[in-house]
Amino acid sequence: MMTSMARILLAALVALLLLVCPCHARPAPQHAAKVAAVGGVTAIYNFGDSLSDTGNLLREGGATGMLQHTTSLPYGSTIGGATGRCSDGYLMIDFLAKDLGLPLLSPYLDEGADFTHGANFAVAGATALDAAALSSRGVSVPHTNSSLAVQLQRFKDFMSATTRSPQEIRERLAQSLVLVGEIGGNDYNYAFSENRPAAGGAHNLYNFGRVATGVVEAVALVPEVVRSITGAARELLDMGAARVVIPGNLPLGCVPSYLAAANETDPAAYDADGCLVALNLFAQMHNVLLQQGIRELRRAYPGATVAYADYFYAYVRMLRDAGEAGFDEGARTRACCGAGGGAYNVDMDRMCGAPGTAVCARPDERISWDGVHLTQHAYRVMTDLLYHKGFASPAPVEFQRP
């Protein structure tokens, strides 16, 4: 019989194994937008993973296994076709660009794109630490080697190729908004996957030991992941970035796939919002250390704005105010696209797009798209909370209030 602690650790293991799966699909034409800079921002440069990838993983190569179903419809169904975004439609980075009066941000690996107003370096499945660093800790990276360091190097190469001097780079960045993340979740995910229980999931001492090892290794990664993120931000600030946004992790314990995988029956494992306490504590461990690093950056670069984007509490607010935001309150933690029914509609053997899965009639009434990523409507709500209602602080851009 497993102890209560063992159940919590197992819940954390199984749930974190599902963290931010990479999704990609065929490209769609770039939609033109009238450029009318808000707050003096004329360009956006973005780094991250599947929460903000607009097509880079697509251009790196095809997905395999479970991920093969993410390469086509119903992903992108709300915007007329799959584009490489892990949603039914647009992401926060898209809505932010729109709000700033800028064109949608093209993926850096799209060789034919216009990067006049910025570039997106995020890659679904990417990690904060590079593959070699994770490998030295016994952690393999299964989907992409485009870690944060690789993305940063691509940015430097891009800047060197499109400017004539470091001073010109500083001048360009002085009018840009730079987002460093969200990233880091996959580092923890891959650490847990190396220590998954043996087949059959027997509740024995051996499997408990593997789960405990995964927890310890993931926790040990947190300071290094945070240092990688703040280190990248420091390099960008040294290059002249004047407005930097660094997002924290989402509340993992509130996400349908994690809830379904944990299948925890003990009411004490949940908080008042129906989220798993252990997983949210893990996410907050990352967020607390990240905020400490951000405070150090602010002291070191007093002339720059270094904002913390609180994805955790923005998501919690969206969950609590679901009805007011137009969501179905009875399906706050139920995926729109998936299989399995029940409270979460998540079956990890049949992810969105696989045979036997279906899409809900009204995606705009759901928070979760596929049990891992959000719907277009949810990303719109998150963008409003972060950049118009103070959940990104200090405000990187001052928008006029309606």
N, C-alpha and C positions, 0 to 999 in steps of 0.2 A: 504494500500500500504506500503510495507516495504521500509525503508530508505536504502541508499547505505551502511551505516554501518551495518545494520541488515543483508543485503545480504552477506557481507563479513564474518560476524560472522557465518551465517548459512553455508556458504561454508566451513569455517574452521571446524565447527562441523561435517558436513556430511563427509568431506574428512578424518578427523582424526579418525572417527569411523572405517575406513578401515585399520588402521595402522598395519602392520606386522602380518597378520593372521598366526596362527600356521599350519604347514603342516607336515604330516608324512606318512610313507608308510612302506612296508615290507623291511627287511634288505637285503643287498647284501654282498657277500664275500669281505673281505679286500684285496686290491691289494698290493702285496709286492713292496717295493721300496728299491733301494740300498742306504744305509746310508752313506753319505759323507758330514759331517757337514760343513756348510758355516758360516764363522765368529765365529766359536766355538759354535754354537747353536746345541745342541744335543736333545732338547725336546721342545715341545710347550704345553702350558696350556691355554685353551680358555674358556671364560665366555661370555654369551650373549643370544640372542633370535633366531628367525627364519633365520636371515641373516647368522648365522654360526652353527646352530644345524645340526649335521650329523646323528641324529637318537635317541636322548634322549627322545623326546616326544613320539615317536613310542613305546618305552619301558615303558613309564609311563601308557599307555592305549590308547584305540581307540578314534578317533575323532568323533564328533557328529554333527548333523545339517549340516550347509553349509560346514563344514570342512571334512565331510565324503568323499567328492570327491577328497581330496588331498592324500588319502592313497594308491593310485595305479597309474598306467599309466593314462595319459601321463607324470606325474612327473617322472623324471629320464629317459625319453625316449632316450636321447642322449647317456646315459651310460649303456643302456641295461636293465633298470628296476628301479623302485622306491626304494630309499634307506633311506628315512627320510629327504632328503634335499629338500628345497623349491625352486626348479628350474627344468629345463629340464636335468641338469647335475650337475657338480661340483660347489663349492662355492669358495669365496676368501680364506677361511681357507685351502681348499684343494690345491689351486694353490700356496699359500705361503709355505705350507709344501713341495710340489714338488720342488719349487725353492730353498728351504733350503736343499734339498737332503734327506728329511725325509719321512717316510711312511705317508699315509693319517691318519689323526687324528681320532681315534675311539671314539664313544660316551662313556662316563663314565659308563652309565647304561648297557652297553654290557658286561656282566659278563665274557664272554669267550675271550675278546679282549686282545691284547698285548699292555700294556701301557709303554713299555720301553722308548719310545720316546715322551711321553706326553699323555694327555687326554683332551677330549672336554667335558666341563660341561654345555655348552649352551643348552637351552631348548626353543623351539618355543613357543611364547606366554608369555614368562617370563617377569617379571617386575623388575625394579630397587629397588622399595620399597616392603616390604613383604606384604602379604595379610592382616595381622592385622593392619598395619599402614594405608593401603588404606581403609580398612573397617571403621576405626575410622573417616575417612573423607567422609564416605558415598559412597565409591567406591568399587565395588565388582570385584573379579578376576575370570573370567569364565572358563579359560582353564587349568591353571597349577599353583600350589603353589610353583614351583621351582624358587623363586625369586633369585636375586643376592646373598643375604645372605645365602640362602639354597645352592646355587652352591658353594659359598666360603667355607661353612662348609663341603661339600662333598670333596672339595679339601684338606682341613686340615685333614679330616679323612683318605683320600687316602695317603697323605704324612706320616701321623703317622703310617699307616699300612705297608708302604713300605720302611721306613727308621728306623735307630736306635737312632737318636738324632737330636735335632734342628740344630746342626752343619752340619750334613749330609744333612739336608734339604737345608741349605744355600749353600752348595757346589753344590747340584743338581741344584738349582735355578740360581746359578751363570753362568750355561751353558745353561739356558733356555730362551725362549721368552714367555712372558705372555701377553695375550690380554684380556683387561677388557671391553667388549662390542663389538659391539654396543648394548646398552640396555637403556631402559627408555622410548622409544616410546610408549610401551603398557600402561604404567602408564597414559599417557595423553589420549590415546585412551579410556581407561576404564572410566576415569573421564568425558569425553564428552558423553559416552554412557549412563551414569546415568541421563543426562539432555537432552536427545534427544526430539525433538518436539512431541507433541501429534499426534496420528494417523490422517492422512489427511493432515498434514503439513500446516494448515491454516496460512495465513500471518496475525496473530493477535498479540495483545500485550502479551498474555499469552505465546505463543510459542517463541516470541522474548525474553521474560524474561528467559525462560528455556535455550535458546541458549546462552544468555549473562552469565547466571550462569555457564554453562559448560565452557565457555571461561575463566571466572575468576578463577574457580577451577583448570583448567589445568595450567594456568599461575602460580597460587600459588604453584603448585607442583614442578615447575622447580628447585628452589633452593634445595629442599629436594632430588629430583632425582639426581641432580649433587653431593650433599653431599654423597649420597649413593655410587655413582660410585667412587668418589675420596677417600672415606673412605675405600672401598674395596681395591683400589690400594695401599693405605697407609698400610693396613695390610699385603699385599703381599710383599711390599717393606721392611717392618719390618722383614718378614720371610727370606729375603735374595734375593728377585727378583732384578736382575741387569738390565734387559731390559723389560720395560713395555710399551705396546701400548694401548692408550685409544682413540677409535674412536668417532667422533661426529655424529650427526644425518644427514640423507640424506636430500636433498631439497624436502620436501614433496609436494610442489607446482608444481613439475615437473613430478610427478609420475602419470601414466595414470588413475588409479582408483580414485585418488583424483580429477583429472581434470574432469573425467566423472561425478562423484558424485556432484561436485559443479555446473556444467553446467552453469557457469557464462557467461552472454552475454555482459557484460560491458568491452570493450577493455582496459579500465583503470585498470582493476583488474589483468592484465597480464604484465609481464616484456618482455624484448626484446627476451628472449628465449622461450616465450609462456608459462611460468610458473606462477602460482598464487602467487602474491606478499604477500598476507596476510599469507599464509601457510609457505612460505619460511622465512618470518620474525619470525614466531613462532619457526621454527627449528633453526634459527640463535640465538634466545634468549637463547635456551638451549646451543648451541655451544659456545657462548661468555662466559657464566658463567662457562662452563666446562673448557675452556682454562684458565680462571682465576685460577680455582682450580689446574690445571696442573702446572701452574707457581709456585704456592705455594709448590707443591710436589717437584718440581725441586730444590727449595731453601732448602727444608728440607732434601733432599737426593741427595746431589751434586755428589756423587759417582755413581749414577745410571743414566741410560738413560730413560727418561720418554717422550715418543713420542706422539704427537697428530696426529691421522690419520684423515685427512680432507675429510671425505666421501662427504661432501656438495660440495666442489669445484671440487673434482675429478669427481663426477657425472656430474656437469655442464660442465666440460671440455669434458667429453665423449659425452655429448649431442651436444656440439658445433662442435666437430671434428668427428661427427658420420660417415660421408662419408670416411674420412681417416682411420677410425678404421674398416671399412668393413661393417658398418650398412647401412640399407636402409634409406636414409635421409628423404624420404617421410613418413616414419613410425616410427620416433624417439619416439613418445609418444603413439604408438599403440601396445597393448598387442598381443603377438603371440598366446597364448591360451586363448580362451574366447568366448563370444557371444555379440551380440548387434551391431556389425558393427560400423559405424561412425568413428570419428577421433581417438577413443581410444579402441574400441572393448572390452568394459567392461560392463558387466551386473551383478551387485552384487547378483541378485537372481539366476544367472547361472554362477557360477565361473568355472574356468578351471577344466575339467573332468566331469562336470555335463551333463546330457542329453541336447543336443542342442548346445553344445560347440564344437569347432574344433581347431586344431593346425595348424599354418601357415606352409607353405611348407619348409621354410628355417629359423629355429629358430636362427641360427647364424647371421642372418641379422637384428635381433631385439634386442633392449635394454631390453625391459620388457618381461618377460615370461608370467605372469598371471595377470598383471595389478598392482601387489603389489611387487612381487619379480622379480629379474633379471634373464636373460638367462645365461647359462654357459659362452658364449662368452663375455657378459657384465661383468661378474665377473672376467674373465681373464683380460679384459682391465682395470678394477678398480684396480686389484692387481698390474698390471704393473705401473699404475699411482702412486699408494700409495708407493710401496716399491722399485721401480726402477726409478721413475721420480720425487721424492721429495715431494709428497703430504702427506707423513708421515714424520714429522719433530720433532726433529732431527732423522736422519735415524737410526732405531733400529738395522739394519744389513747393512753392506756395501757390496753390490753385485758388482762383477766385471762387468764393462761396456763392451759390445760387441765391 
